[in-house]
Amino acid sequence: MRLPRVRVPRVRDIKTKLSSARLLGGVVKNSLQFKLRRRAFRRFSAKDFDTIIVDMDGTLYESDANLEALKVAYPEKNESGVTRGEELYDFLISKIVLGEYSIERAIIEGNRLLMKAGVGASDIDRVLARVNKGLRKQLIRALKELKKNGKKVVLATLSSKNFGERLNVYLKEKYGFSFDYIAGTELRFNSEAKISGLNSIVGTKDFEIDGIKVKSKVSAIKEELALAGIELDVGRTVLITDSYGDIDSAKMFVTILIKPDKPTQAQKVSHQLRLADYILPDDADLQTNLLSIILGPEKN
């Protein structure tokens, strides 16, 4: 994909567009469906939860692996100190906001940009080094405790499953914790270990685009568990996420929304519309509050 060398609107410069009818209207519609579904939900006590699903970008850590990968691939800076990778990321986001790209199309185009730059498996550690500075340690400690209490812990992301697997190794080495299962977009590599395409995409729904199979996050999770002979019980599952990007999953699961000190626009909208059963500040009490919700106060 060839892009002109022009100033692309930064994400922070298009906040007014984020409230456009095209985007926000869809979010409001989804929020109504979310709340109706939630009212009909049977409430489960803490002892009933057996599976914890955790979003990756913006939840497990503050940044976005796709943004950091583009910054690694295109590090040259303009006169304002903004990398070309950031410009390209903002270009893709603006295309989604304006309704010109679906999320799945943006994933494909972003992958093409990485291919054009010759990004390969050896670059994954460079991306990891950028995101691990923003890891939410309170969340990781809570997940470690949940595993000790027999809960299955699943990492689910629209980003690269390959990156998620490398991150999982790092978490095991650094914190003595690792996810049991990982669901995400699967990259394809050539004989030189360079990215050469996409085997499958985790997106918003089950369909096919450009000959690539797309699975919703819920379908991808079910598929990963099924490989281990496990059937996902929706009523006994908790989702931990950061914004309305996971609203389709949030309609199905008891949902915990993490609220950072400096939320993005998407996170702010999610908080305002209360698109979760629980909204927890990312503060010193995050670990305690998460364990209290999932395990019950008597075990915390």
C-alpha positions, 0 to 999 in steps of 0.5 A: 500500500503506497501512501503519500508523504502528507500530514495525516490527522493524529488520533488526538486531532480527530476526537470530534470525529469520534463522536460522529453519528457513524461511530458513536451511533453504533456504539450507543446502539450496541450499548442499549443491546448490552444493557438489555442483555445484561438485565436478562443475565442470570447473576452468578456468584464468585464461586461460579466463575471458571474462565477469565478472558483478558484483552491485550492492547490497552488492558494488559498493558497501556499501549497497542502492539500494532502501533509499537510494531509500526514505530519499530518498522518506520522509526524515522521522525518528522520535524515534530518528532513524530515517527512515520510509524505513528503517522501510518497508525493514525492514518489507519485509525482515521480510516476506521473512524471515517467508515472507509475501513473495517477493522479487518481491512485495517488489520490487513493494511497494517500487516502489508505495511509491516511486510513492506518494511521487512518486519520479521519474527526477530523484531517481535522482541523489539516490540515487546521491549516497547510495550512491557514498560506499560504492563499493568502489574496489579492485573498480572498479580491478580491473574496469577492469584486466579490461576492458583485458585483454579481459574483458566486464564485466556489472552484474547486479542485482535492483534498478533497471536505470535506476539501474544505467545512471545509476551507470554514467555516474558510474563512467565520469566518475569512474573512467574505467570502465564496465560493458559490459552491465547487467541489472536490474529495469526501471522504467516512467515516465509523461509527467512522468518519475515512476515509474508501474510495472514493465516487468519484474523480475529475481528468483529465477526465470522466471515472471510475477507480477501480469502482470509478467514476471520473469526470473532474474538468469542469464536477464536476463544471457543476454538482455542479451548476446544483444541484442549477439549474444553467447552466455553461456559458463557455464564461462568466467564469473566471478561477484563477489557478497557473499552467498547472495542470488546462490546460484542464479547461484553454482551455475552460475559460478565465484564470488568472495565479497567479505567486508566488515569489518562483514558483514550477517547474510546475508553472515556465513551465506554466509561460514560456509557457504563459498558461493563458490570464493573468499572475499576480504576487502574490504581493501587487497589486494582488487584484487590478489587479484581480478586474480590469480584472474581473470587469473592471478598472472603477469599481475598 
